[in-house]
Amino acid sequence: MGRVQGKVAFITGAARGQGRSHAVRLAQEGADIIAVDICEDVPGVPYPGASRADLDQTVKEVESLDRRIVAQQADVRDLSALQAAVDEGMSQFGHIDIVCANAGIATFGGALDLSENDWQTMIDVNLTGVWKTVKAAARPMVERGEGGSIILISSTAGLVAFPNLAHYVAAKHGVTGLMRTLAVELAPARIRVNSVHPTTVDTPMVQNPAMYELFGMPGASRDEAAQGFKAVNALPIPWVDAVDISNAVLFLASDEARYVTGVTLQVDAGGTAPYKIPPEA
C-alpha cells in the first residue's frame, strides 16, 4: 500500500523539473494526478519554458507506474483555465485530496531597476497564481468533507532576503503568508496547508546562463557553476535534486503528516542558517 494510495493530486508546473518530479513521486506511492503547465515561454523570463512535449513525458512517466493522469495546458494566471483542469480531473477521478502549487518563474534585477512588467509578471505567476491554484482546487475538497493536504512551493527566498530578487523574494514571502492564513481558514475542514522552501534545485530554473550570471559566474559551465553555488548552502553541495523536494511534498501529502499544518518546511541544505562555515573550494 502506497503512502498516498487512492488519493488524487492536482499539481501545477508539472511538465518538467520539480513539478514532474512531484507527479512521479506521488504516483509511485499510489496517487492519480491532475497535471497542468503553461507549456510555453513566459515573456521576460530569461530561459525557455516547458513544452507540450515535456507535459506529454510527464504523462508517460506517470502512466508507466500504472496510475491515471489528466494533463492540460493551463496558465496559473488564468483562473478559468485552472478551473477547467480541476473540473476535468473531478469528472474522471471524482475527488481531489492533494494540491501542490508548484508553478513558478525566476527573473532578476535590482529593486530599483525592475520594470513594472517584471514586477507584475512575477507577482502574477508566483503569488497570485498560487492563490488561484488553491481557489480552483480547494473548494471541491471542502465540499467533500474528507480533509486533504495543500502544499505551496515557496523558496528559501520566502524566509530570507536575496539581492537582485526583490520581486521574487516578495512573491515567495507572500506565499508563506498565504499558507499561514489558509492553514487557519481551512483547518475546520480538516485541510492541512504547509509550504516547502527549497534551496537551489537542479532544474532548468537554476541551470541557465542568467542564473549563473546572477550568482557572479557569467559564462560558467555547469561544473564551474557547481563550485560557486556551494556558497549558498551550509552543507557542501551546490544544489539539491528535485526528488528531495518531492519527498517533502510526499510527506506533507501523506497521513504521516496528518497533524502537520501551518509549517514552513525547509529543504535548504542549511542555506537559511544564520551562520555557516564557508565550504572549501
N, C-alpha and C positions, 0 to 999 in steps of 0.2 A: 504494500500500500504506500503510495507516494505521499509526500508531506502536504501537498495541495490537491490530492486526488478528488476528482469530481468537481473542482471549482473552475470558474471562468474568469480570466484576467483580461482587462482592457488596457492596452499598452500603446502609448504614443511614441513617435520617433522610432518605430520598430523595424525599419528597413535594414539597418546596419548598426555597427557599434554597440553601445550599451543596450539599446532597445532590442536589437535582435538577440543579444545575449540573455536579456531578461526573459524574452519569449521562450527561448530554447530551454533555459534553466527551469522555468516554471512548468513547461511541457514535460521535461524529464521527470518531474515529480507529480505528474498526473493532471495538470490543468489544461483546459482548452483555452484558445487565445482569440481575442479580437484585436487585430493589429492595424494601426494607422500610421501613415507617414506622408509628408508633403510630396516626396519623390520629385523634387525639382530644386534648382538653385534658389536661394533667397538673395535678392539684390542687396549688395553692400557687404555680404559675408565673404571673406577672402579665401574660401576653399569650396570645392564643389559640394552640392547637396547629394543626398541619396537619389537613386533612380528607381523606376518601377521594377527593373530587373533585380535590384537589391531587395525590394519587398517580396518579389517572387521567390528569391532564395530563402528568405525567412520562412515563407510558406512551405517550401520543400523541406527545410530542416525540421520544422515542427511536425509536418506530416510523416516524416521518416521515423518519428517517435511514436507513431500510431495515435496522435492526438489531432483533434479538429482545429481548424483555424479559419476565421473570416478576416480577410485583409482588404482594406480600402485605402485609396489615396485621399487624404484629408489634411488640411492646414489647421493647426491648433488655434489660429486666429479666427477661424470660421466656425462659429458655434453650430450653425445648421449642418455643416459637413460632419462635425463630430457627432451630432445627434443622429444623423443618418447612419453612421457606422454603428453607434450603440443600438439603434433600432434594428439594424440587420443582424447584429450579434444576438440580440434578445430574441429575434424571430427564430434563429437557428438553435440557440442554446437554452433560452428560457430564463436566464438569470445572469447577473454579474456579481462576483464575490470579491474581486481584487481590482483595484485601479492603480496603475503605475504611470504617473505623469512624468514622462522621461524626455520628451522632445525639447530641444534647446539649441541655441546658436552661440557663437562667440565672435565678437568683433573687438577692435582695440583702438585706444586713443586717449589722450589726456582729457580730463573732465572738461576743460575749457575749450578743447579743440574738437570735441564731438559735434557733429551736425545734429540738427533737430531730428532728421530722419534716422541717424544712427541710434539716437536715444530712444525714439519711439518704437522702432522696429525691435530693439532689444526688449523693452518692456512689454510690447505686444506679444512676442513669442515666449519669452522666458518667465513672465509673471502672469499676464492676462491669459495666455494660452494654458497655463496650469489651472487657473480658476475656471476657464471654460471647459477644460477636460473634466474636472470634478463636477461642474454644474451639469454636464451632459450625462455623466455616468453614475453619479451618486444617488439620484432620485429613485431609480429602479431598485437600488439596494435598500434605501429607506422603506420604500413601499412593500418590499418583500418581507421585511421584518426578521431577517435571519442574520443580521450583522454583516461584517465584512472588514476589509483592510484597504486603506488608501495610502499609497506610498508616493511622496513627492520627491523627485530627484533634484536636490539643491546642489551644493558645492561647498568646499572649504570657504569659498567666497561668499557663502551665505552666513558665515560666522566671523570672518576676519576680513580686513581690507587688503586690496592689492592695487598698486598704482596702475594707471593706464587702463583701468577696467571699471570706471565709476558706474557706468550703466549696467554692466554685468553684475557687479557687487550689489548694486541697489536692487536689481531684479531678484537675485538669489537670496538676499536678506528678506525681501518681500515674500518669497516662497516660504521661508522659515516662519515668518509671522502669520502667513495664511494657514500653514499647517497647524500652528498652535490654536488659532481660532476655530478651525474646522474640528480639531480634536475635541474641543469643548462642545461645539454645537451638535456634533454627530454622536457624541457619547451616549445620549439617551436611546439612540437606535442601535447601539452596540457595534458601531462602526469605528474602528480604530484608525487614527491618522498619524503618520510619522513621516519624517524626512530623512534622506540619506545624503551624506556630504562627502563626496569623493575628492581626493587629491587629483593630480593629473592621471588620466586614464589613457591607455594605449588604444586610441581610436582616431578617426580622421579629424576630429575637432582639435586634437593635440598634435598629431603628426602632419604638420603642414608648415610651409615656409613662413607664413605670417606669425604663427605661434612661436616658431624658433626665433624670429626677429624680436618679438615682444620680450622674450627672455634673454635678449642680448646676444643671440647667436645667428646673425644673418648669414645665409648661405651654408649653414651647417648640414652635415649628413645626419642620418638617424643616429649613428653611433656617437658622433660628436655631440649631438643634442642630448643624448642619454647622460653624458657626463655633466652637462650644465643643469639638467633637471634634477639631479640628485640634491642640489642645494635647497630644493623646495621642501624636502621631507627630512624627518629625523632618522628613520630607517634608511640605510644606504642603498636606495633604489630610485630610479628616475620616474617611474610611473607604476601604477597597478594595472592588472588585466581587467577587462570588462566583466569577466566572471566573478571577480572579487566583489564587485558591486552587486551583481546578480545574486550572489549568495546572501548578501544583506537583505535584498529585496525578498528573497525566498523566506528567510527567517521571519521578517515582518509580516509576510503574507500568510504564514502558517499558523497553526494553533499553538505552536511553541511560544509565540508572542501574543497569546490571547489576552493578556492583561497589560500589554505594552502600548501606550498611546501618548501622543504629545512629545515624542522623543526625537532629538537630533542625533542620528547615528552616524558617527564619523568613520569613514574608511579612508584614512588620510595618511597612513604610514608615519604618523606623528607630526604631520605638516602644520597642524594648528597648535602644537605645543609652544608655550611661551618662550622656551629656551631649548635649543638643541645644539649639540656639538657639531661643527661643520664636518661633513663627510670627507674622507680622504679622497684626493683626486685619483 
